[in-house]
Amino acid sequence: MKRKPTIAVIMDENNSAGRDLYETSKNYFSAIGRAGALPVGIPYVPELVDQVVEQFDGFLSIGGRIEFPEKWYVEGDQSKYPPSDRLAVEIALMEGFLARDKPVLGICNGMQMLGCLNGCRMVSDVHSSWPGALNHDQSNVLHDVSIQAGTRMADIFDVPTFSVNTFHREAIVEVSSSVMVTARGPDGVVEAIEVPSHPFAMGLQWHPEKFDSKRHPSARIFDAFVEAAGG
């Protein structure tokens, strides 16, 4: 029997209630499992980083609301979220997987980290910083995204536009030459990126794990991710 690839999934935490519990949506694990891989939650233990990078086939950086370094923001802006032990471990994991050209998928917080580690800059509140921006920090609200033709992500989704959920207050607004924007919202806000210098380094601002894997185009990102990990 063929060995299933293993995917390291950084854990989130209860950042609104004491930050003393790991608290991660089961949807991430279900999406990876449906795509044919074995997901494993990774706690904030620095001593684990080297072993995880060496032994796992891919890294999933999930949503969350933690304090990012001030240098990742445009001048005069900074994070409005509390500090977390997650940050240092997650940066080390993402940098380690990228250095070994192992696949990395970033969702929401994870997309922002992927972009900023590759030279992008962000704002702490896109609604107040981007002229005409939608309110992107809403539950049970959908908006369209347009996929950039000619990108690897366009090949994965295979449709030019579709509707996505929106749960983010922060957003990437300055894009480096190392990063390609692969999707934007109707207001022009960056909704997906890829790093062309790596075999698979992609990020989505929305949450594809919340959609029906058989009906929603963006759920195909998990199949592509697992395939890149050896699935």
MDAnalysis code that builds the backbone (N, CA, C; Angstrom):
import MDAnalysis as mda
import numpy as np

u = mda.Universe.empty(693, n_residues=231, atom_resindex=np.repeat(np.arange(231), 3), trajectory=True)
u.add_TopologyAttr("name", ["N", "CA", "C"] * 231)
u.add_TopologyAttr("resid", np.arange(1, 232))
u.add_TopologyAttr("resname", ["MET", "LYS", "ARG", "LYS", "PRO", "THR", "ILE", "ALA", "VAL", "ILE", "MET", "ASP", "GLU", "ASN", "ASN", "SER", "ALA", "GLY", "ARG", "ASP", "LEU", "TYR", "GLU", "THR", "SER", "LYS", "ASN", "TYR", "PHE", "SER", "ALA", "ILE", "GLY", "ARG", "ALA", "GLY", "ALA", "LEU", "PRO", "VAL", "GLY", "ILE", "PRO", "TYR", "VAL", "PRO", "GLU", "LEU", "VAL", "ASP", "GLN", "VAL", "VAL", "GLU", "GLN", "PHE", "ASP", "GLY", "PHE", "LEU", "SER", "ILE", "GLY", "GLY", "ARG", "ILE", "GLU", "PHE", "PRO", "GLU", "LYS", "TRP", "TYR", "VAL", "GLU", "GLY", "ASP", "GLN", "SER", "LYS", "TYR", "PRO", "PRO", "SER", "ASP", "ARG", "LEU", "ALA", "VAL", "GLU", "ILE", "ALA", "LEU", "MET", "GLU", "GLY", "PHE", "LEU", "ALA", "ARG", "ASP", "LYS", "PRO", "VAL", "LEU", "GLY", "ILE", "CYS", "ASN", "GLY", "MET", "GLN", "MET", "LEU", "GLY", "CYS", "LEU", "ASN", "GLY", "CYS", "ARG", "MET", "VAL", "SER", "ASP", "VAL", "HIS", "SER", "SER", "TRP", "PRO", "GLY", "ALA", "LEU", "ASN", "HIS", "ASP", "GLN", "SER", "ASN", "VAL", "LEU", "HIS", "ASP", "VAL", "SER", "ILE", "GLN", "ALA", "GLY", "THR", "ARG", "MET", "ALA", "ASP", "ILE", "PHE", "ASP", "VAL", "PRO", "THR", "PHE", "SER", "VAL", "ASN", "THR", "PHE", "HIS", "ARG", "GLU", "ALA", "ILE", "VAL", "GLU", "VAL", "SER", "SER", "SER", "VAL", "MET", "VAL", "THR", "ALA", "ARG", "GLY", "PRO", "ASP", "GLY", "VAL", "VAL", "GLU", "ALA", "ILE", "GLU", "VAL", "PRO", "SER", "HIS", "PRO", "PHE", "ALA", "MET", "GLY", "LEU", "GLN", "TRP", "HIS", "PRO", "GLU", "LYS", "PHE", "ASP", "SER", "LYS", "ARG", "HIS", "PRO", "SER", "ALA", "ARG", "ILE", "PHE", "ASP", "ALA", "PHE", "VAL", "GLU", "ALA", "ALA", "GLY", "GLY"])
u.atoms.positions = np.array([
    [0.839, -1.195, 0.000],
    [0.000, 0.000, 0.000],
    [0.877, 1.250, 0.000],
    [0.521, 2.213, -0.845],
    [1.297, 3.440, -0.935],
    [1.200, 4.244, 0.354],
    [2.330, 4.761, 0.799],
    [2.365, 5.576, 2.008],
    [1.666, 6.902, 1.765],
    [0.783, 7.277, 2.677],
    [0.129, 8.572, 2.578],
    [1.071, 9.667, 3.051],
    [1.089, 10.810, 2.361],
    [1.919, 11.918, 2.842],
    [1.396, 12.456, 4.172],
    [2.277, 13.014, 4.949],
    [1.908, 13.606, 6.235],
    [2.008, 15.124, 6.149],
    [1.029, 15.787, 6.705],
    [0.955, 17.254, 6.665],
    [0.984, 17.809, 8.084],
    [1.939, 18.664, 8.354],
    [2.022, 19.347, 9.643],
    [1.071, 20.540, 9.634],
    [0.192, 20.595, 10.630],
    [-0.803, 21.671, 10.736],
    [-0.532, 22.447, 12.024],
    [-0.084, 23.688, 11.896],
    [0.148, 24.487, 13.098],
    [-1.180, 24.681, 13.831],
    [-1.180, 24.519, 15.136],
    [-2.401, 24.682, 15.919],
    [-2.726, 26.159, 16.124],
    [-4.010, 26.462, 16.281],
    [-4.435, 27.795, 16.698],
    [-4.710, 27.742, 18.200],
    [-5.149, 28.853, 18.780],
    [-5.373, 28.894, 20.225],
    [-6.596, 29.737, 20.541],
    [-7.052, 29.666, 21.771],
    [-8.231, 30.431, 22.199],
    [-7.816, 31.852, 22.561],
    [-7.493, 32.634, 21.536],
    [-6.909, 33.953, 21.803],
    [-7.903, 34.958, 22.362],
    [-9.178, 34.607, 22.442],
    [-10.145, 35.528, 23.049],
    [-10.502, 35.128, 24.477],
    [-9.875, 34.052, 24.981],
    [-10.254, 33.565, 26.321],
    [-9.076, 32.957, 27.058],
    [-8.030, 33.754, 27.220],
    [-6.930, 33.327, 28.059],
    [-5.734, 32.734, 27.367],
    [-5.888, 32.298, 26.118],
    [-4.780, 31.744, 25.331],
    [-4.128, 30.562, 26.039],
    [-4.915, 29.786, 26.772],
    [-4.363, 28.657, 27.502],
    [-4.791, 27.318, 26.913],
    [-5.462, 27.354, 25.741],
    [-5.897, 26.122, 25.095],
    [-5.540, 26.157, 23.609],
    [-5.124, 25.022, 23.077],
    [-5.066, 24.886, 21.628],
    [-6.497, 24.730, 21.135],
    [-6.858, 25.470, 20.092],
    [-8.247, 25.503, 19.635],
    [-8.246, 25.654, 18.115],
    [-8.430, 24.548, 17.424],
    [-8.279, 24.529, 15.973],
    [-9.477, 23.854, 15.317],
    [-9.988, 24.454, 14.272],
    [-11.143, 23.901, 13.569],
    [-10.832, 22.514, 13.004],
    [-11.760, 21.596, 13.180],
    [-11.617, 20.254, 12.619],
    [-11.661, 20.276, 11.091],
    [-12.194, 21.355, 10.525],
    [-12.339, 21.422, 9.069],
    [-11.003, 21.326, 8.344],
    [-9.943, 21.884, 8.937],
    [-8.625, 21.781, 8.300],
    [-8.196, 20.317, 8.181],
    [-8.361, 19.589, 9.244],
    [-7.947, 18.195, 9.271],
    [-8.801, 17.347, 8.334],
    [-10.101, 17.642, 8.285],
    [-10.993, 16.914, 7.391],
    [-10.630, 17.163, 5.930],
    [-10.313, 18.413, 5.601],
    [-9.973, 18.751, 4.217],
    [-8.698, 18.047, 3.777],
    [-7.705, 18.010, 4.637],
    [-6.453, 17.311, 4.311],
    [-6.703, 15.813, 4.193],
    [-7.494, 15.273, 5.102],
    [-7.799, 13.853, 5.053],
    [-8.539, 13.456, 3.797],
    [-9.532, 14.255, 3.385],
    [-10.289, 13.965, 2.166],
    [-9.383, 13.983, 0.938],
    [-8.360, 14.826, 0.982],
    [-7.442, 14.938, -0.158],
    [-6.420, 13.804, -0.197],
    [-6.403, 12.969, 0.851],
    [-5.561, 11.785, 0.803],
    [-4.295, 11.815, 1.626],
    [-4.185, 12.757, 2.559],
    [-2.994, 12.845, 3.406],
    [-3.370, 12.661, 4.868],
    [-2.357, 12.564, 5.712],
    [-2.538, 12.411, 7.145],
    [-2.130, 13.713, 7.841],
    [-3.111, 14.476, 8.377],
    [-2.784, 15.731, 9.058],
    [-2.436, 15.499, 10.521],
    [-1.459, 16.248, 11.010],
    [-1.042, 16.148, 12.409],
    [-0.897, 17.553, 12.974],
    [-1.573, 17.842, 14.083],
    [-1.480, 19.146, 14.719],
    [-0.152, 19.351, 15.414],
    [0.443, 20.522, 15.226],
    [1.762, 20.837, 15.792],
    [1.621, 21.927, 16.857],
    [2.046, 21.657, 18.092],
    [1.970, 22.658, 19.162],
    [3.133, 23.649, 19.077],
    [3.120, 24.628, 19.953],
    [4.138, 25.683, 19.935],
    [5.353, 25.260, 20.763],
    [6.041, 24.255, 20.286],
    [7.225, 23.723, 20.969],
    [8.431, 23.904, 20.041],
    [9.296, 24.885, 20.308],
    [10.405, 25.165, 19.397],
    [11.291, 23.951, 19.113],
    [11.457, 23.079, 20.110],
    [12.335, 21.916, 19.928],
    [11.795, 20.936, 18.892],
    [10.521, 21.075, 18.524],
    [9.917, 20.181, 17.532],
    [10.221, 20.588, 16.097],
    [10.605, 21.835, 15.881],
    [10.642, 22.393, 14.531],
    [11.506, 21.576, 13.579],
    [12.748, 21.327, 13.928],
    [13.649, 20.630, 13.010],
    [13.144, 19.241, 12.658],
    [12.614, 18.542, 13.640],
    [12.114, 17.188, 13.404],
    [10.876, 17.215, 12.507],
    [9.998, 18.174, 12.731],
    [8.791, 18.289, 11.905],
    [9.171, 18.602, 10.458],
    [10.058, 19.546, 10.273],
    [10.479, 19.923, 8.916],
    [11.123, 18.749, 8.197],
    [11.882, 17.975, 8.927],
    [12.577, 16.839, 8.335],
    [11.619, 15.701, 7.996],
    [10.667, 15.431, 8.861],
    [9.871, 14.215, 8.730],
    [8.538, 14.398, 8.008],
    [7.986, 15.610, 7.961],
    [6.684, 15.812, 7.339],
    [6.842, 16.225, 5.875],
    [5.802, 15.959, 5.096],
    [5.856, 16.187, 3.647],
    [5.316, 17.546, 3.227],
    [4.565, 18.215, 4.083],
    [4.015, 19.515, 3.754],
    [3.601, 20.250, 5.005],
    [3.391, 21.575, 4.867],
    [3.033, 22.410, 6.020],
    [1.799, 23.233, 5.703],
    [0.798, 23.156, 6.584],
    [-0.414, 23.959, 6.485],
    [-0.410, 25.001, 7.586],
    [-0.375, 26.266, 7.184],
    [-0.419, 27.397, 8.115],
    [-1.838, 27.949, 8.089],
    [-2.523, 27.860, 9.210],
    [-3.968, 28.110, 9.239],
    [-4.304, 29.519, 9.728],
    [-5.605, 29.808, 9.784],
    [-6.071, 31.095, 10.256],
    [-5.790, 31.324, 11.731],
    [-5.858, 32.578, 12.130],
    [-5.601, 32.948, 13.516],
    [-5.416, 34.451, 13.603],
    [-5.376, 34.959, 14.821],
    [-5.210, 36.403, 15.016],
    [-4.143, 36.620, 16.066],
    [-2.912, 36.756, 15.578],
    [-1.761, 36.920, 16.462],
    [-0.951, 38.140, 16.030],
    [-0.152, 38.637, 16.929],
    [0.678, 39.807, 16.639],
    [1.814, 39.436, 15.697],
    [1.875, 40.122, 14.562],
    [2.976, 39.972, 13.611],
    [4.025, 41.064, 13.869],
    [5.257, 40.884, 13.396],
    [6.294, 41.915, 13.568],
    [5.893, 43.235, 12.911],
    [6.270, 44.334, 13.539],
    [5.912, 45.658, 13.019],
    [6.468, 45.874, 11.620],
    [7.635, 45.280, 11.313],
    [8.261, 45.478, 10.002],
    [7.448, 44.849, 8.873],
    [6.486, 44.016, 9.196],
    [5.642, 43.411, 8.161],
    [4.525, 44.348, 7.710],
    [4.351, 45.486, 8.399],
    [3.267, 46.411, 8.092],
    [3.794, 47.635, 7.338],
    [2.887, 48.324, 6.674],
    [3.264, 49.570, 6.030],
    [3.667, 50.572, 7.110],
    [4.408, 51.571, 6.701],
    [4.926, 52.547, 7.660],
    [3.797, 53.200, 8.445],
    [3.965, 53.243, 9.763],
    [2.987, 53.861, 10.644],
    [1.896, 52.929, 11.133],
    [1.912, 51.688, 10.670],
    [0.895, 50.732, 11.083],
    [1.547, 49.626, 11.910],
    [0.743, 48.898, 12.650],
    [1.225, 47.760, 13.423],
    [0.055, 46.866, 13.799],
    [0.356, 45.662, 14.244],
    [-0.681, 44.701, 14.594],
    [-1.536, 45.203, 15.751],
    [-2.805, 44.856, 15.700],
    [-3.727, 45.151, 16.799],
    [-4.041, 43.890, 17.611],
    [-3.383, 42.786, 17.287],
    [-3.650, 41.515, 17.952],
    [-2.615, 41.240, 19.042],
    [-2.929, 40.369, 19.984],
    [-2.002, 40.078, 21.096],
    [-0.850, 39.182, 20.659],
    [0.286, 39.264, 21.358],
    [1.425, 38.389, 21.048],
    [1.099, 36.930, 21.351],
    [1.815, 36.033, 20.675],
    [1.569, 34.603, 20.852],
    [2.854, 33.820, 20.669],
    [2.983, 32.729, 21.435],
    [4.110, 31.812, 21.252],
    [4.049, 31.125, 19.885],
    [2.909, 31.212, 19.242],
    [2.752, 30.593, 17.919],
    [3.686, 31.206, 16.889],
    [3.917, 32.515, 16.977],
    [4.612, 33.241, 15.921],
    [5.987, 32.661, 15.595],
    [6.844, 32.547, 16.592],
    [8.220, 32.107, 16.341],
    [8.268, 30.687, 15.800],
    [7.430, 29.810, 16.347],
    [7.404, 28.420, 15.884],
    [6.899, 28.350, 14.455],
    [5.852, 29.124, 14.154],
    [5.269, 29.088, 12.816],
    [6.231, 29.650, 11.767],
    [6.893, 30.737, 12.086],
    [7.886, 31.284, 11.153],
    [8.980, 30.263, 10.879],
    [9.484, 29.629, 11.936],
    [10.550, 28.640, 11.763],
    [10.085, 27.460, 10.922],
    [8.857, 27.019, 11.144],
    [8.319, 25.917, 10.343],
    [8.163, 26.315, 8.882],
    [7.557, 27.461, 8.628],
    [7.343, 27.878, 7.247],
    [8.667, 28.090, 6.531],
    [9.608, 28.734, 7.177],
    [10.911, 28.951, 6.550],
    [11.624, 27.622, 6.306],
    [11.488, 26.679, 7.235],
    [12.131, 25.381, 7.081],
    [11.562, 24.592, 5.921],
    [10.237, 24.569, 5.791],
    [9.619, 23.843, 4.674],
    [9.954, 24.510, 3.343],
    [9.927, 25.836, 3.299],
    [10.267, 26.536, 2.066],
    [11.716, 26.298, 1.671],
    [12.618, 26.292, 2.647],
    [14.030, 26.078, 2.354],
    [14.286, 24.713, 1.741],
    [13.435, 23.756, 2.066],
    [13.576, 22.397, 1.527],
    [12.667, 22.162, 0.328],
    [12.021, 23.222, -0.138],
    [11.088, 23.141, -1.268],
    [9.985, 22.115, -1.034],
    [9.595, 21.959, 0.226],
    [8.424, 21.144, 0.535],
    [7.198, 22.045, 0.462],
    [6.040, 21.507, 0.065],
    [4.870, 22.357, -0.157],
    [4.360, 23.054, 1.100],
    [3.972, 24.305, 0.913],
    [3.404, 25.135, 1.977],
    [2.093, 25.723, 1.484],
    [1.054, 25.584, 2.298],
    [-0.235, 26.203, 2.017],
    [-0.600, 27.091, 3.189],
    [-0.841, 28.370, 2.917],
    [-1.224, 29.315, 3.958],
    [-2.669, 29.752, 3.786],
    [-3.421, 29.729, 4.868],
    [-4.814, 30.156, 4.849],
    [-4.985, 31.322, 5.813],
    [-5.531, 32.436, 5.319],
    [-5.804, 33.628, 6.118],
    [-4.513, 34.145, 6.769],
    [-4.348, 34.006, 8.068],
    [-3.111, 34.337, 8.764],
    [-1.907, 33.719, 8.052],
    [-2.062, 32.491, 7.571],
    [-0.971, 31.791, 6.904],
    [-0.589, 32.415, 5.577],
    [-1.574, 32.944, 4.834],
    [-1.250, 33.632, 3.587],
    [-0.473, 34.906, 3.861],
    [-0.891, 35.639, 4.881],
    [-0.198, 36.878, 5.221],
    [1.243, 36.604, 5.632],
    [1.460, 35.543, 6.400],
    [2.818, 35.184, 6.800],
    [3.658, 34.781, 5.598],
    [3.090, 33.977, 4.717],
    [3.813, 33.567, 3.512],
    [4.215, 34.783, 2.689],
    [3.299, 35.719, 2.527],
    [3.613, 36.912, 1.766],
    [4.667, 37.769, 2.424],
    [4.536, 38.002, 3.730],
    [5.481, 38.890, 4.417],
    [6.862, 38.269, 4.554],
    [6.956, 36.967, 4.653],
    [8.265, 36.315, 4.661],
    [8.945, 36.409, 3.299],
    [8.168, 36.784, 2.288],
    [8.711, 36.950, 0.939],
    [8.614, 38.396, 0.465],
    [8.652, 39.336, 1.420],
    [8.821, 40.735, 1.087],
    [7.581, 41.586, 0.974],
    [6.391, 41.034, 1.174],
    [5.162, 41.820, 1.105],
    [4.961, 42.615, 2.394],
    [4.041, 43.564, 2.340],
    [3.680, 44.346, 3.514],
    [2.159, 44.391, 3.627],
    [1.667, 44.617, 4.838],
    [0.232, 44.529, 5.083],
    [-0.270, 45.700, 5.910],
    [-1.594, 45.746, 6.081],
    [-2.231, 46.726, 6.957],
    [-3.025, 45.985, 8.012],
    [-3.231, 46.635, 9.143],
    [-3.931, 45.991, 10.256],
    [-5.450, 46.071, 10.122],
    [-5.934, 46.991, 9.280],
    [-7.384, 47.129, 9.092],
    [-7.644, 47.573, 7.655],
    [-7.922, 46.600, 6.793],
    [-8.079, 46.914, 5.373],
    [-9.300, 47.787, 5.129],
    [-10.335, 47.662, 5.952],
    [-11.562, 48.429, 5.737],
    [-11.302, 49.926, 5.866],
    [-10.420, 50.309, 6.776],
    [-10.128, 51.727, 6.963],
    [-8.923, 52.202, 6.148],
    [-8.115, 51.254, 5.651],
    [-6.876, 51.616, 4.963],
    [-6.990, 51.585, 3.443],
    [-7.981, 50.864, 2.914],
    [-8.086, 50.666, 1.471],
    [-9.341, 51.391, 0.984],
    [-9.188, 52.415, 0.143],
    [-10.360, 53.158, -0.340],
    [-11.363, 52.240, -1.037],
    [-12.607, 52.286, -0.566],
    [-13.641, 51.480, -1.192],
    [-13.641, 50.017, -0.806],
    [-12.849, 49.643, 0.188],
    [-12.778, 48.229, 0.579],
    [-14.084, 47.766, 1.200],
    [-14.429, 46.530, 0.908],
    [-15.535, 45.889, 1.588],
    [-15.175, 45.672, 3.055],
    [-16.183, 45.419, 3.864],
    [-15.915, 44.943, 5.217],
    [-15.624, 43.446, 5.117],
    [-14.344, 43.083, 5.183],
    [-13.943, 41.697, 4.987],
    [-14.017, 40.863, 6.259],
    [-14.297, 41.495, 7.386],
    [-14.309, 40.763, 8.654],
    [-15.747, 40.492, 9.086],
    [-16.397, 39.595, 8.333],
    [-17.795, 39.300, 8.611],
    [-18.064, 37.797, 8.514],
    [-18.857, 37.307, 9.427],
    [-19.293, 35.916, 9.352],
    [-20.516, 35.810, 8.459],
    [-20.644, 34.675, 7.798],
    [-21.820, 34.379, 6.975],
    [-22.016, 35.379, 5.839],
    [-20.909, 35.916, 5.321],
    [-20.965, 36.823, 4.175],
    [-20.039, 36.281, 3.096],
    [-20.477, 36.368, 1.845],
    [-19.668, 35.926, 0.716],
    [-19.392, 37.108, -0.205],
    [-18.244, 37.072, -0.883],
    [-17.985, 38.023, -1.964],
    [-17.223, 37.287, -3.059],
    [-17.252, 37.829, -4.254],
    [-16.573, 37.185, -5.382],
    [-15.075, 37.421, -5.329],
    [-14.343, 36.506, -5.925],
    [-12.927, 36.719, -6.221],
    [-12.706, 36.424, -7.693],
    [-11.752, 37.136, -8.276],
    [-11.361, 36.918, -9.665],
    [-9.968, 36.314, -9.683],
    [-9.813, 35.192, -10.369],
    [-8.547, 34.465, -10.406],
    [-7.708, 34.950, -11.576],
    [-6.427, 35.190, -11.329],
    [-5.515, 35.679, -12.345],
    [-5.174, 34.569, -13.332],
    [-5.492, 34.768, -14.591],
    [-5.191, 33.771, -15.615],
    [-3.688, 33.585, -15.754],
    [-3.286, 32.373, -16.114],
    [-1.876, 32.085, -16.336],
    [-1.096, 31.718, -15.091],
    [-1.754, 31.664, -13.952],
    [-1.104, 31.275, -12.703],
    [-1.342, 29.791, -12.434],
    [-0.525, 29.234, -11.568],
    [-0.734, 27.838, -11.191],
    [-2.063, 27.656, -10.451],
    [-2.436, 28.673, -9.695],
    [-3.693, 28.581, -8.977],
    [-4.881, 28.578, -9.939],
    [-4.773, 29.307, -11.037],
    [-5.827, 29.291, -12.044],
    [-6.003, 27.894, -12.622],
    [-4.906, 27.189, -12.817],
    [-4.989, 25.814, -13.312],
    [-5.679, 24.900, -12.297],
    [-5.445, 25.156, -11.018],
    [-6.044, 24.328, -9.962],
    [-7.552, 24.568, -9.879],
    [-7.969, 25.827, -9.851],
    [-9.383, 26.146, -9.668],
    [-10.187, 25.916, -10.943],
    [-9.582, 26.238, -12.071],
    [-10.179, 25.971, -13.389],
    [-11.468, 26.742, -13.642],
    [-11.715, 27.791, -12.898],
    [-12.820, 28.721, -13.163],
    [-12.313, 30.133, -12.865],
    [-12.775, 31.145, -13.599],
    [-12.210, 32.488, -13.448],
    [-12.709, 33.262, -12.242],
    [-13.935, 32.986, -11.794],
    [-14.497, 33.693, -10.642],
    [-15.371, 32.745, -9.823],
    [-15.466, 33.021, -8.536],
    [-16.393, 32.314, -7.659],
    [-16.512, 33.098, -6.362],
    [-17.464, 32.710, -5.535],
    [-17.705, 33.417, -4.273],
    [-16.973, 32.740, -3.126],
    [-16.467, 33.548, -2.199],
    [-15.723, 33.024, -1.051],
    [-16.225, 33.689, 0.231],
    [-15.892, 33.069, 1.356],
    [-16.202, 33.666, 2.648],
    [-15.167, 34.731, 3.001],
    [-15.432, 35.494, 4.032],
    [-14.532, 36.593, 4.361],
    [-14.482, 36.795, 5.873],
    [-13.296, 36.550, 6.454],
    [-13.136, 36.610, 7.915],
    [-11.890, 37.393, 8.328],
    [-11.398, 38.297, 7.503],
    [-10.105, 38.922, 7.831],
    [-10.209, 40.435, 7.962],
    [-9.464, 40.951, 8.918],
    [-9.354, 42.397, 9.114],
    [-8.059, 42.911, 8.491],
    [-6.998, 42.119, 8.594],
    [-5.713, 42.496, 8.010],
    [-5.661, 42.051, 6.548],
    [-4.742, 42.672, 5.785],
    [-4.617, 42.287, 4.378],
    [-3.269, 42.750, 3.834],
    [-2.754, 42.009, 2.877],
    [-1.555, 42.409, 2.151],
    [-1.911, 43.534, 1.182],
    [-1.125, 44.605, 1.204],
    [-1.386, 45.741, 0.305],
    [-0.176, 46.104, -0.549],
    [1.022, 45.703, -0.131],
    [2.227, 45.920, -0.928],
    [2.801, 44.557, -1.284],
    [2.911, 44.271, -2.570],
    [3.318, 42.955, -3.049],
    [4.740, 43.034, -3.597],
    [5.601, 42.152, -3.121],
    [6.991, 42.150, -3.562],
    [7.127, 41.486, -4.930],
    [8.305, 41.633, -5.528],
    [8.570, 41.021, -6.830],
    [8.693, 39.503, -6.735],
    [8.818, 38.970, -5.523],
    [8.933, 37.526, -5.327],
    [7.577, 36.830, -5.284],
    [6.515, 37.619, -5.206],
    [5.177, 37.076, -4.988],
    [4.253, 37.465, -6.139],
    [3.398, 36.536, -6.544],
    [2.409, 36.804, -7.584],
    [1.016, 36.790, -6.970],
    [0.259, 37.830, -7.236],
    [-1.136, 37.861, -6.806],
    [-1.946, 36.974, -7.741],
    [-2.693, 36.045, -7.169],
    [-3.454, 35.106, -7.979],
    [-4.960, 35.312, -7.877],
    [-5.416, 36.122, -6.934],
    [-6.849, 36.422, -6.838],
    [-7.037, 37.751, -6.109],
    [-8.051, 38.485, -6.534],
    [-8.445, 39.727, -5.865],
    [-9.958, 39.747, -5.691],
    [-10.391, 40.482, -4.659],
    [-11.807, 40.698, -4.451],
    [-12.324, 41.764, -5.393],
    [-13.624, 42.026, -5.409],
    [-14.196, 43.051, -6.287],
    [-13.715, 44.459, -5.955],
    [-13.191, 44.653, -4.747],
    [-12.639, 45.940, -4.340],
    [-11.146, 46.046, -4.604],
    [-10.553, 44.994, -5.181],
    [-9.132, 44.998, -5.483],
    [-8.242, 44.446, -4.394],
    [-8.818, 44.096, -3.249],
    [-8.021, 43.560, -2.140],
    [-7.428, 42.201, -2.526],
    [-6.162, 41.985, -2.153],
    [-5.471, 40.733, -2.450],
    [-6.130, 39.579, -1.699],
    [-6.526, 38.545, -2.425],
    [-7.223, 37.409, -1.816],
    [-6.458, 36.091, -1.959],
    [-5.442, 36.041, -2.811],
    [-4.635, 34.823, -2.930],
    [-3.299, 35.174, -3.564],
    [-2.275, 34.399, -3.195],
    [-0.924, 34.618, -3.719],
    [-0.248, 33.274, -3.971],
    [0.818, 33.310, -4.768],
    [1.725, 32.171, -4.873],
    [3.143, 32.706, -5.017],
    [4.108, 31.882, -4.638],
    [5.521, 32.254, -4.727],
    [6.129, 31.397, -5.832],
    [6.309, 31.955, -7.025],
    [6.695, 31.149, -8.186],
    [8.035, 30.435, -8.067],
    [8.915, 30.910, -7.181],
    [10.237, 30.292, -7.069],
    [10.206, 28.961, -6.332],
    [9.074, 28.598, -5.758],
    [8.938, 27.327, -5.039],
    [7.960, 26.416, -5.781],
    [8.171, 25.110, -5.700],
    [7.270, 24.183, -6.391],
    [5.811, 24.324, -5.972],
    [5.563, 24.551, -4.667],
    [4.206, 24.786, -4.194],
    [4.291, 25.643, -2.942],
    [3.997, 26.923, -3.096],
    [3.918, 27.857, -1.965],
    [2.778, 28.805, -2.276],
    [1.602, 28.519, -1.727],
    [0.396, 29.250, -2.078],
    [-0.355, 29.682, -0.832],
    [-1.091, 30.778, -0.972],
    [-1.864, 31.285, 0.146],
    [-3.213, 31.801, -0.294],
    [-4.231, 31.561, 0.528],
    [-5.586, 32.046, 0.292],
    [-6.024, 32.871, 1.492],
    [-6.637, 34.017, 1.232],
    [-7.114, 34.840, 2.330],
    [-8.418, 34.297, 2.919],
    [-9.199, 33.620, 2.091],
    [-10.456, 33.039, 2.573],
    [-10.225, 31.644, 3.129],
    [-11.298, 30.966, 3.528],
    [-11.195, 29.669, 4.197],
    [-11.819, 28.565, 3.338],
    [-11.032, 27.934, 2.466],
    [-11.580, 26.885, 1.586],
    [-12.008, 25.639, 2.347],
    [-11.456, 25.447, 3.544],
    [-11.797, 24.250, 4.325],
    [-13.259, 24.263, 4.785],
    [-13.898, 25.424, 4.705],
    [-15.293, 25.533, 5.143],
    [-16.295, 25.212, 4.028],
    [-15.797, 25.024, 2.807],
    [-16.685, 24.772, 1.680],
    [-16.783, 23.283, 1.362],
    [-17.868, 22.929, 0.688],
    [-18.098, 21.557, 0.241],
    [-16.987, 21.160, -0.732],
    [-16.274, 20.101, -0.421],
    [-15.113, 19.697, -1.222],
    [-15.493, 19.259, -2.632],
    [-16.746, 18.864, -2.849],
    [-17.171, 18.395, -4.164],
    [-17.814, 19.488, -5.012],
    [-18.168, 20.597, -4.389],
    [-18.903, 21.624, -5.111],
    [-18.157, 22.939, -5.283],
    [-17.274, 23.261, -4.355],
    [-16.651, 24.585, -4.405],
    [-15.267, 24.504, -5.048],
    [-14.994, 25.350, -6.058],
    [-13.706, 25.257, -6.768],
    [-12.478, 25.389, -5.876],
    [-12.565, 26.236, -4.833],
    [-11.352, 26.492, -4.052],
    [-10.953, 25.320, -3.179],
    [-11.884, 24.374, -2.930],
    [-11.514, 23.189, -2.164],
    [-10.488, 22.339, -2.896],
    [-10.342, 22.571, -4.217],
    [-9.358, 21.821, -5.007],
    [-7.927, 22.141, -4.588],
    [-7.751, 23.237, -3.851],
    [-6.399, 23.588, -3.416],
    [-5.818, 22.502, -2.518],
    [-6.651, 21.824, -1.749],
    [-6.152, 20.774, -0.864],
    [-5.694, 19.554, -1.656],
    [-6.395, 19.242, -2.741],
    [-5.963, 18.133, -3.597],
    [-4.605, 18.434, -4.212],
    [-4.441, 19.663, -4.706],
    [-3.168, 20.049, -5.308],
    [-2.047, 20.061, -4.277],
    [-2.354, 20.535, -3.086],
    [-1.381, 20.572, -1.993],
    [-0.909, 19.169, -1.633],
    [-1.839, 18.267, -1.442],
    [-1.486, 16.887, -1.077],
    [-0.739, 16.200, -2.222],
    [-1.155, 16.476, -3.447],
    [-0.433, 15.900, -4.580],
    [1.018, 16.372, -4.608],
    [1.223, 17.655, -4.321],
    [2.586, 18.196, -4.283],
    [3.406, 17.594, -3.155],
    [2.711, 17.151, -2.094],
    [3.388, 16.531, -0.949],
    [3.685, 15.054, -1.182],
    [3.283, 14.553, -2.329],
    [3.573, 13.159, -2.647],
    [2.378, 12.254, -2.670],
    [1.177, 12.875, -2.647],
    [-0.040, 12.084, -2.630],
    [-0.465, 11.592, -3.999],
])
